[in-house]
Amino acid sequence: MATTLEDPVALPELSNNEIARYSRHLILPEVGMEGQQKLKAAKVLCVGTGGLGAPLTYYLAAAGVGTLGLVDFDVVDESNLQRQIIHSTADVGRPKIESAAEKLKALNPHLNIVKHETMLTSENAMEIIKDYDIVADGTDNFPTRYLVNDACVMSGNKPNAYASIFRFEGQASVFATEDGPCYRCLYPEPPPPGLVPSCAEGGVLGILPGLLGVIQATEVIKLILGKGDPLIGRLLLVDSLGMKFRELKLRKNPDCPVCGTHPTVTKLIDYQQFCGIAPEPKPADVNGTVVQNGIPQISAVELKKRLDNKDDIFVLDVREQYEYQIANLGAKLIPLGEVPARFGELDKEREIVVHCKMGGRSQKAAEFLAQNGFKKIWNLTGGITAWSNDVDPTVPKY
């Protein structure tokens, strides 16, 4: 175990109030007074206070982990509340880190909370991680997962309690220990950009991050106590629909570029670039019109004006059928994946405005259509979400 909690002499004492609070731990022989003192002495960094971070931090706080570091820079959105149980309706619009810290302190006033209200980057990761014994990765994107992994390895094999979720499935493991594999041993290369949809695009069962976040918290506590069999060298796969748990054995890769015998990555890199995520091209201003990668952009307000003026504009929706059922503008629906096979249904002579939920998928569709001879293509900036925000608030946001 790569924590700093091995010397009982250095362990903090428990107050009478703490003894009463943690009494159900204290009567467990596997925990006892010494184990609870180890928990109090422990410092755990939780990266993210969202779906995974909510149950993870709640249970670590309740268990008596002495210091919790929180890393987050996002604000609470109404769509978070279906799964991010540490936040409430009244917190919508607040920084997540403030909302989470408030709930955790209310749950356990003995808790020391350190707030890092920032994005974890190659420039700050080593400095932030250095003061903690264990890191719990509750992020939802590949660049940050690789960043957390590499920083943990380079910080002297600091354990990384990892989990990820998508739709109805999740996985968990403990990476970056001295003897076990790291995240790169399992996934040497990230998937191509866009291949794995985000939870915002693909959805997630609200209870799933609860399952995986609790598993993460369990692994953190086991590591602190030095008890049980942590998920080192094992990948736990969770299928919530089938309620099945499977396990894959993992091995340390001697040729791993980060934790192998001859590492080639010895300092933190540009993880956006590593994951193939190119920086957004800067929009150009052409005669007062914003143009993104050759596609003119139109705002929801401007589109509404032109439709009200009876301009001959055809609106194309490239979202999925299930999204269309949630909210739509009455436009023709051709999901993005079907556009290459169905663009023959569109009139090249008409002016076409393409939209999706936020503007990303429609930009891709517009670029494809432009490459195939369509000359009058616009992308709706902000998608149907912008339409709801700026034009018609009766259109549901999701």
Secondary structure, DSSP 8 states (H G I E B T S, - for coil): ---S---GGG-----HHHHHHTHHHHTSTTTHHHHHHHHHH-EEEEE-SSTTHHHHHHHHHHHT-SEEEEE---B--GGGGGT-TTS-GGGTTSBHHHHHHHHHHHH-TT-EEEEE-S---TTTHHHHHTT-SEEEE---SHHHHHHHHHHHHHTTS--EEEEEEEBTEEEEEEE--SSS--HHHH-SS---TTSS--HHHH-B-TTHHHHHHHHHHHHHHHHHHT-S--SBTEEEEEETTTTEEEEEE----TT-TTTSSS-S--S---HHHHTT-------EEETTEEEETTEEEE-HHHHHHHHHTT--EEEEE-S-HHHHHH---S-EE--GGGHHHHGGGS-TTSEEEEE-SSSHHHHHHHHHHHHTT--SEEEETTHHHHHHHHT-TTS---
